[in-house]
Amino acid sequence: GGGFIGLEVMENLAGLGIKVTLIEGADQILAPVDYDMSQILNNEIRNNNVDLVLNEMVAGFEENDGILVKTNKNAYQADMAAECGLELGVKNSVVVNEHMLTSDENIYAGGDAVCIYNAVSQQNELVSLAGPANKQGRIIADNICGKATKYHGAVPTSIIKLFSYTAASTGLNEKKAKALGINYDTVITTPNTNASYYPGYSQLIVKVIYEKETKRILGGQVIGKKHVDKPIDTLATIIYKNG
């Protein structure tokens, strides 16, 4: 894509001498800039040996000695991950250690590209969330600057607004607990956001998943019209501390 992130990635890869193709679905890059002004940028991209493809939408991907990127008009071979030789893990994500260092001592990785330690399942997993990615980025910066900071894993936590409701989850859900073979049970409660005698209260629906033998909390889900973030943050903290 020809948005901010796509252009920044393109520039950095091209600067490393990597052959890059930039594919954009619209008839121009950088939507905030008018079409006529974008032509100046098109020339700059092409003058730096990048193949700029406009008016093509990415339609899918196939494994083919790397990845074959299919658009609505053509197909493009992408093989950087295969050529880079990094150790790959879950769903071909990049394996990193506790310092976010890959199998190449000169390459760090973070965010959606890597598999990280899930502090609840105690397994390496893909956790494609902004919070963990942000923390990983800071840890990578620390290590590059000589401060040996460690990433201790994540309790995957997410939240979304859906019209008048907000839904949030943290830790393991029932499907994940079953897949891990954990003997678990659940409890659902319907507390108010504040005391019912005080104006403006709203009802929450809270589901907690816990290990039967130890009563250790494994996960939680909260749905309500307000203040959903507070109980989900509390549950995430308890889960991280093995409460």
C-alpha atoms as an extended CHARMM CRD file, in Angstrom:
* protein
*
       243  EXT
         1         1  GLY       CA              0.0000000000        0.0000000000        0.0000000000  PROA      1               0.0000000000
         2         2  GLY       CA              0.9940000000        3.5850000000       -0.6600000000  PROA      2               0.0000000000
         3         3  GLY       CA              0.0380000000        5.0190000000        2.7160000000  PROA      3               0.0000000000
         4         4  PHE       CA              2.3980000000        6.3110000000        5.3830000000  PROA      4               0.0000000000
         5         5  ILE       CA              3.5510000000        2.9290000000        6.7250000000  PROA      5               0.0000000000
         6         6  GLY       CA              3.8690000000        1.3120000000        3.2880000000  PROA      6               0.0000000000
         7         7  LEU       CA              5.9870000000        4.1970000000        2.0150000000  PROA      7               0.0000000000
         8         8  GLU       CA              8.2460000000        4.2040000000        5.0830000000  PROA      8               0.0000000000
         9         9  VAL       CA              8.8140000000        0.4520000000        4.8410000000  PROA      9               0.0000000000
        10        10  MET       CA              9.4860000000        0.7670000000        1.0970000000  PROA      10              0.0000000000
        11        11  GLU       CA             12.0790000000        3.5270000000        1.6150000000  PROA      11              0.0000000000
        12        12  ASN       CA             13.9470000000        1.6280000000        4.3280000000  PROA      12              0.0000000000
        13        13  LEU       CA             14.0250000000       -1.6530000000        2.4010000000  PROA      13              0.0000000000
        14        14  ALA       CA             15.1630000000        0.1020000000       -0.7750000000  PROA      14              0.0000000000
        15        15  GLY       CA             17.8800000000        1.8250000000        1.2590000000  PROA      15              0.0000000000
        16        16  LEU       CA             19.1950000000       -1.6180000000        2.2160000000  PROA      16              0.0000000000
        17        17  GLY       CA             19.5200000000       -2.5090000000       -1.4550000000  PROA      17              0.0000000000
        18        18  ILE       CA             16.4970000000       -4.8080000000       -1.4530000000  PROA      18              0.0000000000
        19        19  LYS       CA             14.4310000000       -4.9390000000       -4.6370000000  PROA      19              0.0000000000
        20        20  VAL       CA             10.9800000000       -3.5940000000       -3.7530000000  PROA      20              0.0000000000
        21        21  THR       CA              7.6260000000       -3.5320000000       -5.5110000000  PROA      21              0.0000000000
        22        22  LEU       CA              5.0130000000       -1.1950000000       -4.0500000000  PROA      22              0.0000000000
        23        23  ILE       CA              1.4180000000       -2.1280000000       -4.9290000000  PROA      23              0.0000000000
        24        24  GLU       CA             -1.3430000000        0.4570000000       -4.4480000000  PROA      24              0.0000000000
        25        25  GLY       CA             -5.0390000000       -0.0990000000       -5.1850000000  PROA      25              0.0000000000
        26        26  ALA       CA             -5.8220000000        3.5400000000       -5.9810000000  PROA      26              0.0000000000
        27        27  ASP       CA             -4.5230000000        5.6380000000       -8.8770000000  PROA      27              0.0000000000
        28        28  GLN       CA             -2.0850000000        7.4480000000       -6.5820000000  PROA      28              0.0000000000
        29        29  ILE       CA             -0.0420000000        7.0640000000       -3.4270000000  PROA      29              0.0000000000
        30        30  LEU       CA             -0.5120000000        9.1270000000       -0.2690000000  PROA      30              0.0000000000
        31        31  ALA       CA             -4.2380000000        9.9450000000       -0.1720000000  PROA      31              0.0000000000
        32        32  PRO       CA             -3.8830000000       13.3210000000        1.6240000000  PROA      32              0.0000000000
        33        33  VAL       CA             -1.9150000000       14.6530000000       -1.3900000000  PROA      33              0.0000000000
        34        34  ASP       CA             -3.7060000000       15.6500000000       -4.6060000000  PROA      34              0.0000000000
        35        35  TYR       CA             -3.2180000000       13.5340000000       -7.7270000000  PROA      35              0.0000000000
        36        36  ASP       CA             -1.1180000000       16.1000000000       -9.6000000000  PROA      36              0.0000000000
        37        37  MET       CA              1.2120000000       16.5920000000       -6.6400000000  PROA      37              0.0000000000
        38        38  SER       CA              1.5710000000       12.8270000000       -6.1570000000  PROA      38              0.0000000000
        39        39  GLN       CA              3.1960000000       12.5360000000       -9.6090000000  PROA      39              0.0000000000
        40        40  ILE       CA              6.3180000000       14.2030000000       -8.2050000000  PROA      40              0.0000000000
        41        41  LEU       CA              6.4970000000       11.4830000000       -5.5600000000  PROA      41              0.0000000000
        42        42  ASN       CA              5.9130000000        8.7510000000       -8.1590000000  PROA      42              0.0000000000
        43        43  ASN       CA              8.9910000000        9.9150000000      -10.0480000000  PROA      43              0.0000000000
        44        44  GLU       CA             11.0690000000        9.9880000000       -6.8540000000  PROA      44              0.0000000000
        45        45  ILE       CA             10.0480000000        6.4030000000       -6.0330000000  PROA      45              0.0000000000
        46        46  ARG       CA             10.8710000000        5.1260000000       -9.5210000000  PROA      46              0.0000000000
        47        47  ASN       CA             14.1620000000        7.0210000000       -9.5700000000  PROA      47              0.0000000000
        48        48  ASN       CA             15.1540000000        4.9610000000       -6.5140000000  PROA      48              0.0000000000
        49        49  ASN       CA             14.6890000000        1.6510000000       -8.3600000000  PROA      49              0.0000000000
        50        50  VAL       CA             11.3470000000        0.7650000000       -6.7910000000  PROA      50              0.0000000000
        51        51  ASP       CA              8.6580000000       -0.7670000000       -9.0130000000  PROA      51              0.0000000000
        52        52  LEU       CA              5.5350000000        1.3180000000       -8.3790000000  PROA      52              0.0000000000
        53        53  VAL       CA              2.2820000000       -0.4130000000       -9.3330000000  PROA      53              0.0000000000
        54        54  LEU       CA             -0.9320000000        1.6390000000       -9.2190000000  PROA      54              0.0000000000
        55        55  ASN       CA             -4.5740000000        0.6540000000       -9.7580000000  PROA      55              0.0000000000
        56        56  GLU       CA             -4.0390000000       -2.9390000000       -8.5860000000  PROA      56              0.0000000000
        57        57  MET       CA             -5.6960000000       -4.4870000000       -5.5350000000  PROA      57              0.0000000000
        58        58  VAL       CA             -4.0270000000       -7.3310000000       -3.6320000000  PROA      58              0.0000000000
        59        59  ALA       CA             -6.3890000000      -10.3050000000       -3.8570000000  PROA      59              0.0000000000
        60        60  GLY       CA             -4.5140000000      -13.0800000000       -2.0910000000  PROA      60              0.0000000000
        61        61  PHE       CA             -1.3000000000      -14.9530000000       -1.3330000000  PROA      61              0.0000000000
        62        62  GLU       CA              0.0650000000      -18.3900000000       -2.2540000000  PROA      62              0.0000000000
        63        63  GLU       CA              3.0910000000      -20.3400000000       -1.0640000000  PROA      63              0.0000000000
        64        64  ASN       CA              5.4700000000      -20.6800000000       -4.0030000000  PROA      64              0.0000000000
        65        65  ASP       CA              9.1990000000      -20.6950000000       -3.1290000000  PROA      65              0.0000000000
        66        66  GLY       CA              8.2980000000      -17.8630000000       -0.7730000000  PROA      66              0.0000000000
        67        67  ILE       CA              5.0490000000      -15.9690000000       -1.2320000000  PROA      67              0.0000000000
        68        68  LEU       CA              3.2220000000      -15.2740000000       -4.4920000000  PROA      68              0.0000000000
        69        69  VAL       CA              1.2860000000      -12.0080000000       -4.1160000000  PROA      69              0.0000000000
        70        70  LYS       CA             -1.7770000000      -12.0490000000       -6.3660000000  PROA      70              0.0000000000
        71        71  THR       CA             -3.5580000000       -8.8710000000       -7.4380000000  PROA      71              0.0000000000
        72        72  ASN       CA             -6.6850000000       -8.3930000000       -9.5370000000  PROA      72              0.0000000000
        73        73  LYS       CA             -4.3880000000       -8.1000000000      -12.6010000000  PROA      73              0.0000000000
        74        74  ASN       CA             -1.0120000000       -9.7750000000      -11.9790000000  PROA      74              0.0000000000
        75        75  ALA       CA              1.0940000000      -11.8870000000       -9.6190000000  PROA      75              0.0000000000
        76        76  TYR       CA              4.3610000000      -10.9050000000       -7.9080000000  PROA      76              0.0000000000
        77        77  GLN       CA              6.9560000000      -13.1420000000       -6.3020000000  PROA      77              0.0000000000
        78        78  ALA       CA              7.9680000000      -12.0860000000       -2.7760000000  PROA      78              0.0000000000
        79        79  ASP       CA             10.7250000000      -14.0970000000       -1.1300000000  PROA      79              0.0000000000
        80        80  MET       CA             12.4960000000      -11.8620000000        1.3830000000  PROA      80              0.0000000000
        81        81  ALA       CA             11.5830000000      -13.9830000000        4.4150000000  PROA      81              0.0000000000
        82        82  ALA       CA             12.8540000000      -17.1380000000        2.7510000000  PROA      82              0.0000000000
        83        83  GLU       CA             16.1040000000      -15.5160000000        1.6370000000  PROA      83              0.0000000000
        84        84  CYS       CA             16.6920000000      -13.8070000000        4.9750000000  PROA      84              0.0000000000
        85        85  GLY       CA             17.1230000000      -17.1970000000        6.6380000000  PROA      85              0.0000000000
        86        86  LEU       CA             15.5430000000      -16.2570000000        9.9700000000  PROA      86              0.0000000000
        87        87  GLU       CA             14.1510000000      -19.0200000000       12.1650000000  PROA      87              0.0000000000
        88        88  LEU       CA             10.3720000000      -19.1400000000       11.7740000000  PROA      88              0.0000000000
        89        89  GLY       CA              7.7650000000      -20.4310000000       14.2150000000  PROA      89              0.0000000000
        90        90  VAL       CA              3.9710000000      -20.4520000000       14.5530000000  PROA      90              0.0000000000
        91        91  LYS       CA              2.3390000000      -19.7390000000       11.1610000000  PROA      91              0.0000000000
        92        92  ASN       CA              5.7490000000      -18.7490000000        9.7680000000  PROA      92              0.0000000000
        93        93  SER       CA              6.1100000000      -15.9090000000       12.2560000000  PROA      93              0.0000000000
        94        94  VAL       CA              9.6250000000      -14.8350000000       13.2130000000  PROA      94              0.0000000000
        95        95  VAL       CA             11.0930000000      -16.5000000000       16.3110000000  PROA      95              0.0000000000
        96        96  VAL       CA             12.6280000000      -14.0690000000       18.8290000000  PROA      96              0.0000000000
        97        97  ASN       CA             14.2250000000      -14.4770000000       22.2490000000  PROA      97              0.0000000000
        98        98  GLU       CA             13.3610000000      -12.5580000000       25.4300000000  PROA      98              0.0000000000
        99        99  HSD       CA             15.3440000000       -9.5640000000       24.1150000000  PROA      99              0.0000000000
       100       100  MET       CA             13.3100000000       -9.5920000000       20.8480000000  PROA      100             0.0000000000
       101       101  LEU       CA             16.4310000000      -10.7570000000       18.9790000000  PROA      101             0.0000000000
       102       102  THR       CA             15.9380000000      -13.0770000000       15.9930000000  PROA      102             0.0000000000
       103       103  SER       CA             18.1730000000      -16.0040000000       15.0310000000  PROA      103             0.0000000000
       104       104  ASP       CA             20.3760000000      -13.4010000000       13.3000000000  PROA      104             0.0000000000
       105       105  GLU       CA             22.3760000000      -11.5100000000       15.9370000000  PROA      105             0.0000000000
       106       106  ASN       CA             22.0260000000       -8.2920000000       13.9120000000  PROA      106             0.0000000000
       107       107  ILE       CA             18.2330000000       -8.3660000000       13.5070000000  PROA      107             0.0000000000
       108       108  TYR       CA             15.5370000000       -7.5700000000       16.0630000000  PROA      108             0.0000000000
       109       109  ALA       CA             11.8340000000       -8.0410000000       15.3280000000  PROA      109             0.0000000000
       110       110  GLY       CA              8.5510000000       -7.1830000000       17.0130000000  PROA      110             0.0000000000
       111       111  GLY       CA              4.8450000000       -6.6530000000       16.4820000000  PROA      111             0.0000000000
       112       112  ASP       CA              2.6210000000       -8.7810000000       14.2540000000  PROA      112             0.0000000000
       113       113  ALA       CA              5.6470000000      -10.3970000000       12.5640000000  PROA      113             0.0000000000
       114       114  VAL       CA              6.8020000000      -12.3380000000       15.6320000000  PROA      114             0.0000000000
       115       115  CYS       CA              5.5850000000      -15.1560000000       17.8310000000  PROA      115             0.0000000000
       116       116  ILE       CA              5.8190000000      -14.2170000000       21.4910000000  PROA      116             0.0000000000
       117       117  TYR       CA              5.3490000000      -15.9070000000       24.8560000000  PROA      117             0.0000000000
       118       118  ASN       CA              1.7330000000      -15.9870000000       26.0090000000  PROA      118             0.0000000000
       119       119  ALA       CA              1.9790000000      -15.6780000000       29.7800000000  PROA      119             0.0000000000
       120       120  VAL       CA             -1.3150000000      -17.5460000000       30.2690000000  PROA      120             0.0000000000
       121       121  SER       CA             -1.0190000000      -20.4870000000       27.8650000000  PROA      121             0.0000000000
       122       122  GLN       CA              2.7650000000      -20.5590000000       28.4780000000  PROA      122             0.0000000000
       123       123  GLN       CA              3.2910000000      -21.1520000000       24.7550000000  PROA      123             0.0000000000
       124       124  ASN       CA              4.6550000000      -19.1030000000       21.8840000000  PROA      124             0.0000000000
       125       125  GLU       CA              1.8010000000      -17.5860000000       19.9010000000  PROA      125             0.0000000000
       126       126  LEU       CA              0.9070000000      -14.8590000000       17.4500000000  PROA      126             0.0000000000
       127       127  VAL       CA             -0.4920000000      -11.9060000000       19.4200000000  PROA      127             0.0000000000
       128       128  SER       CA             -1.4080000000       -9.2330000000       16.8710000000  PROA      128             0.0000000000
       129       129  LEU       CA             -2.2470000000       -6.3690000000       19.2150000000  PROA      129             0.0000000000
       130       130  ALA       CA             -0.9870000000       -2.7950000000       19.4480000000  PROA      130             0.0000000000
       131       131  GLY       CA             -0.1840000000       -2.8640000000       23.1840000000  PROA      131             0.0000000000
       132       132  PRO       CA              2.3330000000       -5.7420000000       23.0600000000  PROA      132             0.0000000000
       133       133  ALA       CA              3.8200000000       -4.3760000000       19.8080000000  PROA      133             0.0000000000
       134       134  ASN       CA              4.4060000000       -0.9680000000       21.4000000000  PROA      134             0.0000000000
       135       135  LYS       CA              6.1270000000       -2.5300000000       24.4080000000  PROA      135             0.0000000000
       136       136  GLN       CA              8.2440000000       -4.7710000000       22.1580000000  PROA      136             0.0000000000
       137       137  GLY       CA              9.3730000000       -1.7270000000       20.1600000000  PROA      137             0.0000000000
       138       138  ARG       CA             10.5770000000       -0.0100000000       23.3260000000  PROA      138             0.0000000000
       139       139  ILE       CA             12.4010000000       -3.1650000000       24.4520000000  PROA      139             0.0000000000
       140       140  ILE       CA             14.0910000000       -3.4660000000       21.0550000000  PROA      140             0.0000000000
       141       141  ALA       CA             15.2320000000        0.1630000000       21.3380000000  PROA      141             0.0000000000
       142       142  ASP       CA             16.6140000000       -0.5130000000       24.8320000000  PROA      142             0.0000000000
       143       143  ASN       CA             18.6090000000       -3.5040000000       23.6080000000  PROA      143             0.0000000000
       144       144  ILE       CA             19.9790000000       -1.6610000000       20.5770000000  PROA      144             0.0000000000
       145       145  CYS       CA             21.1910000000        1.0540000000       22.9690000000  PROA      145             0.0000000000
       146       146  GLY       CA             22.9060000000       -1.4850000000       25.2260000000  PROA      146             0.0000000000
       147       147  LYS       CA             20.2820000000       -1.8700000000       27.9630000000  PROA      147             0.0000000000
       148       148  ALA       CA             19.4800000000       -5.5940000000       28.2060000000  PROA      148             0.0000000000
       149       149  THR       CA             15.7250000000       -5.2550000000       28.7640000000  PROA      149             0.0000000000
       150       150  LYS       CA             13.6270000000       -8.4280000000       28.5680000000  PROA      150             0.0000000000
       151       151  TYR       CA             10.1210000000       -8.9940000000       27.2380000000  PROA      151             0.0000000000
       152       152  HSD       CA              8.2390000000      -11.1800000000       29.7160000000  PROA      152             0.0000000000
       153       153  GLY       CA              5.3400000000      -12.1250000000       27.4620000000  PROA      153             0.0000000000
       154       154  ALA       CA              1.7930000000      -10.8740000000       27.1800000000  PROA      154             0.0000000000
       155       155  VAL       CA             -1.6920000000      -11.5140000000       28.4890000000  PROA      155             0.0000000000
       156       156  PRO       CA             -3.5230000000      -10.8750000000       25.1930000000  PROA      156             0.0000000000
       157       157  THR       CA             -6.1090000000       -8.1800000000       25.9310000000  PROA      157             0.0000000000
       158       158  SER       CA             -8.3770000000       -6.4280000000       23.4420000000  PROA      158             0.0000000000
       159       159  ILE       CA            -11.3460000000       -4.0720000000       23.4580000000  PROA      159             0.0000000000
       160       160  ILE       CA            -13.7610000000       -2.8650000000       20.7930000000  PROA      160             0.0000000000
       161       161  LYS       CA            -16.6700000000       -0.4150000000       20.6600000000  PROA      161             0.0000000000
       162       162  LEU       CA            -19.7180000000       -1.7320000000       18.8390000000  PROA      162             0.0000000000
       163       163  PHE       CA            -22.4930000000        0.8950000000       18.5590000000  PROA      163             0.0000000000
       164       164  SER       CA            -23.7210000000        1.4470000000       22.1250000000  PROA      164             0.0000000000
       165       165  TYR       CA            -21.7880000000       -1.5210000000       23.5660000000  PROA      165             0.0000000000
       166       166  THR       CA            -18.1400000000       -2.1560000000       24.3660000000  PROA      166             0.0000000000
       167       167  ALA       CA            -16.7270000000       -5.6910000000       24.3760000000  PROA      167             0.0000000000
       168       168  ALA       CA            -13.3890000000       -6.6990000000       25.8720000000  PROA      168             0.0000000000
       169       169  SER       CA            -11.4690000000       -9.9000000000       26.4890000000  PROA      169             0.0000000000
       170       170  THR       CA             -8.2410000000      -10.9500000000       28.1720000000  PROA      170             0.0000000000
       171       171  GLY       CA             -6.2940000000      -14.1690000000       28.6110000000  PROA      171             0.0000000000
       172       172  LEU       CA             -7.7380000000      -17.4850000000       27.4440000000  PROA      172             0.0000000000
       173       173  ASN       CA            -11.2480000000      -18.0890000000       26.1650000000  PROA      173             0.0000000000
       174       174  GLU       CA            -13.0210000000      -21.4580000000       26.4490000000  PROA      174             0.0000000000
       175       175  LYS       CA            -11.8470000000      -22.6630000000       23.0320000000  PROA      175             0.0000000000
       176       176  LYS       CA             -8.2210000000      -21.9910000000       23.9010000000  PROA      176             0.0000000000
       177       177  ALA       CA             -8.5270000000      -23.5830000000       27.3650000000  PROA      177             0.0000000000
       178       178  LYS       CA            -10.0550000000      -26.7210000000       25.7690000000  PROA      178             0.0000000000
       179       179  ALA       CA             -7.3000000000      -26.8700000000       23.1360000000  PROA      179             0.0000000000
       180       180  LEU       CA             -4.6850000000      -26.7210000000       25.9000000000  PROA      180             0.0000000000
       181       181  GLY       CA             -6.3900000000      -29.5370000000       27.8190000000  PROA      181             0.0000000000
       182       182  ILE       CA             -7.0050000000      -27.4070000000       30.9040000000  PROA      182             0.0000000000
       183       183  ASN       CA             -9.6750000000      -28.5440000000       33.3740000000  PROA      183             0.0000000000
       184       184  TYR       CA            -11.5710000000      -25.2690000000       33.6480000000  PROA      184             0.0000000000
       185       185  ASP       CA            -14.9220000000      -23.8400000000       34.6330000000  PROA      185             0.0000000000
       186       186  THR       CA            -16.6330000000      -20.4910000000       34.0890000000  PROA      186             0.0000000000
       187       187  VAL       CA            -18.7340000000      -18.0480000000       36.0630000000  PROA      187             0.0000000000
       188       188  ILE       CA            -20.8960000000      -15.2470000000       34.6780000000  PROA      188             0.0000000000
       189       189  THR       CA            -21.9340000000      -12.2770000000       36.8190000000  PROA      189             0.0000000000
       190       190  THR       CA            -23.9120000000       -9.1190000000       36.0650000000  PROA      190             0.0000000000
       191       191  PRO       CA            -22.5680000000       -6.3620000000       38.3160000000  PROA      191             0.0000000000
       192       192  ASN       CA            -23.4170000000       -2.6800000000       37.9900000000  PROA      192             0.0000000000
       193       193  THR       CA            -20.8210000000       -0.1140000000       36.9770000000  PROA      193             0.0000000000
       194       194  ASN       CA            -21.5080000000        1.7010000000       40.2440000000  PROA      194             0.0000000000
       195       195  ALA       CA            -23.9050000000        1.4520000000       43.1930000000  PROA      195             0.0000000000
       196       196  SER       CA            -27.5140000000        1.2940000000       41.9970000000  PROA      196             0.0000000000
       197       197  TYR       CA            -28.6090000000        4.0820000000       44.3730000000  PROA      197             0.0000000000
       198       198  TYR       CA            -26.1740000000        6.4480000000       42.5920000000  PROA      198             0.0000000000
       199       199  PRO       CA            -27.4260000000        7.8920000000       39.2660000000  PROA      199             0.0000000000
       200       200  GLY       CA            -26.0820000000        6.7730000000       35.9050000000  PROA      200             0.0000000000
       201       201  TYR       CA            -25.2360000000        3.1660000000       36.6660000000  PROA      201             0.0000000000
       202       202  SER       CA            -25.2220000000        0.5440000000       33.9140000000  PROA      202             0.0000000000
       203       203  GLN       CA            -25.1050000000       -3.2440000000       33.9720000000  PROA      203             0.0000000000
       204       204  LEU       CA            -22.0340000000       -5.2160000000       32.9300000000  PROA      204             0.0000000000
       205       205  ILE       CA            -21.9050000000       -8.8540000000       31.8500000000  PROA      205             0.0000000000
       206       206  VAL       CA            -18.6770000000      -10.4030000000       33.1400000000  PROA      206             0.0000000000
       207       207  LYS       CA            -17.4770000000      -13.9080000000       32.2930000000  PROA      207             0.0000000000
       208       208  VAL       CA            -14.4580000000      -15.3550000000       34.1000000000  PROA      208             0.0000000000
       209       209  ILE       CA            -12.6840000000      -18.5720000000       33.0780000000  PROA      209             0.0000000000
       210       210  TYR       CA            -10.6580000000      -20.3120000000       35.8000000000  PROA      210             0.0000000000
       211       211  GLU       CA             -8.7350000000      -23.5210000000       36.4250000000  PROA      211             0.0000000000
       212       212  LYS       CA            -10.8690000000      -25.8670000000       38.5540000000  PROA      212             0.0000000000
       213       213  GLU       CA             -8.1790000000      -27.3300000000       40.7940000000  PROA      213             0.0000000000
       214       214  THR       CA             -6.2510000000      -24.1660000000       41.5990000000  PROA      214             0.0000000000
       215       215  LYS       CA             -8.9700000000      -21.5070000000       41.0580000000  PROA      215             0.0000000000
       216       216  ARG       CA             -6.3380000000      -19.6200000000       39.0130000000  PROA      216             0.0000000000
       217       217  ILE       CA             -8.0100000000      -17.1270000000       36.6660000000  PROA      217             0.0000000000
       218       218  LEU       CA             -7.2470000000      -17.9510000000       33.0260000000  PROA      218             0.0000000000
       219       219  GLY       CA             -9.3130000000      -15.3970000000       31.1600000000  PROA      219             0.0000000000
       220       220  GLY       CA            -12.1780000000      -12.9720000000       31.2180000000  PROA      220             0.0000000000
       221       221  GLN       CA            -14.6690000000      -11.2280000000       28.9660000000  PROA      221             0.0000000000
       222       222  VAL       CA            -16.7140000000       -8.1120000000       29.7220000000  PROA      222             0.0000000000
       223       223  ILE       CA            -19.5670000000       -6.5690000000       27.7330000000  PROA      223             0.0000000000
       224       224  GLY       CA            -21.3980000000       -3.4030000000       28.6960000000  PROA      224             0.0000000000
       225       225  LYS       CA            -22.2830000000        0.1480000000       27.7470000000  PROA      225             0.0000000000
       226       226  LYS       CA            -19.5930000000        1.9040000000       29.7980000000  PROA      226             0.0000000000
       227       227  HSD       CA            -16.6060000000        1.3520000000       32.1240000000  PROA      227             0.0000000000
       228       228  VAL       CA            -15.7710000000       -1.9860000000       30.4590000000  PROA      228             0.0000000000
       229       229  ASP       CA            -12.0620000000       -1.1250000000       30.4100000000  PROA      229             0.0000000000
       230       230  LYS       CA            -11.7780000000       -1.0160000000       34.2050000000  PROA      230             0.0000000000
       231       231  PRO       CA            -12.7210000000       -4.6270000000       35.0450000000  PROA      231             0.0000000000
       232       232  ILE       CA            -10.8510000000       -6.0240000000       32.0100000000  PROA      232             0.0000000000
       233       233  ASP       CA             -7.6670000000       -4.2160000000       33.0970000000  PROA      233             0.0000000000
       234       234  THR       CA             -8.1020000000       -5.5880000000       36.6150000000  PROA      234             0.0000000000
       235       235  LEU       CA             -8.5850000000       -9.1300000000       35.3000000000  PROA      235             0.0000000000
       236       236  ALA       CA             -5.5480000000       -8.8300000000       33.0160000000  PROA      236             0.0000000000
       237       237  THR       CA             -3.3890000000       -7.7650000000       35.9570000000  PROA      237             0.0000000000
       238       238  ILE       CA             -4.6520000000      -10.6370000000       38.1460000000  PROA      238             0.0000000000
       239       239  ILE       CA             -4.0280000000      -13.1410000000       35.3210000000  PROA      239             0.0000000000
       240       240  TYR       CA             -0.4960000000      -11.8270000000       34.7330000000  PROA      240             0.0000000000
       241       241  LYS       CA              0.2570000000      -12.2730000000       38.4450000000  PROA      241             0.0000000000
       242       242  ASN       CA             -1.2110000000      -15.8390000000       38.4170000000  PROA      242             0.0000000000
       243       243  GLY       CA             -3.9810000000      -14.7590000000       40.7940000000  PROA      243             0.0000000000
